[in-house]
Amino acid sequence: MTDATTISKNIAAIRQRIRAAETESGRQAGSVKLMAVSKTRSAAEIAAVLTEGVNDIGENYLQEALNKQQELAGEAICWHFIGPIQSNKTRQIAEQFDWVHSVDRLKIARRLSEQRPTDLAPLNICLQVNISNEESKSGFAVETVLADASRIAALPNIRLRGLMAIPTATKDPAAQRASFAAVRTLLAQLQQQLPECPWDTLSMGMSGDMEAAIAEGATIVRIGSDIFGPRQ
Ligand SMILES: *Cc1c(COP(=O)(O)O)cnc(C)c1O
């Protein structure tokens, strides 16, 4: 358990890094949103994040997320699902989250749209792309995104907001930037192909590569360990 004082200091440091990266790349201050990724962390640790004014919370595992959502009921939180999605879990994800960043196949998009309660706003989704083409990583292959996006865009109860990527981890900033640039290019292609969708979201950048992601146009960074400390 990381104490609230540490979390507060860590968030201040992350905000400075975001601000510096925005300035460095000539982007407007405040154009990059901070999501706190709270997998394995407690509801109390999330509460400390909320106190700092960070209300975008990302979770990877459904059951763990549902437990914390119950503990934090009544808090103003924008919940993001960012983990792998099994098709038998889509109903609860469609019911309990505001955003899903890890949509990695057409079938999942269809189920989320079908299962999104119609008294809620459409579910915001990002398509996860396997930008480094790794065997082991989930996400659409680039060609498949281009082929399936129009079908996904036509689904009624979701809003297709953008792309999410987790490139191969590397400490080389040039290699980090090359991967994120490829995601940015793909987003531009989709904007041309389907101008009716907002396409306003590039969900990319984690603790180790956030600056490179911001330089290549990230609109939301997903930060876990640099807020909560290393995962045990
Ligand atoms: C865990 C996780 C993060 C946060 O990673 P850190 O390196 O701890 O900042 C971001 N995105 C996804 C999809 C994750 O699973």
The ligand as an ORCA input file, in Angstrom:
! r2SCAN-3c Opt
* xyz 0 1
  C      -0.252     -1.679    -16.357
  C      -0.639     -0.939    -17.575
  C      -0.281      0.415    -17.739
  C       0.579      1.170    -16.754
  O       1.896      0.761    -16.866
  P       3.082      1.421    -15.974
  O       4.308      1.023    -16.700
  O       2.965      0.844    -14.625
  O       2.865      2.892    -15.998
  C      -0.738      1.051    -18.875
  N      -1.486      0.428    -19.810
  C      -1.846     -0.859    -19.683
  C      -2.680     -1.503    -20.743
  C      -1.426     -1.587    -18.570
  O      -1.778     -2.876    -18.458
*
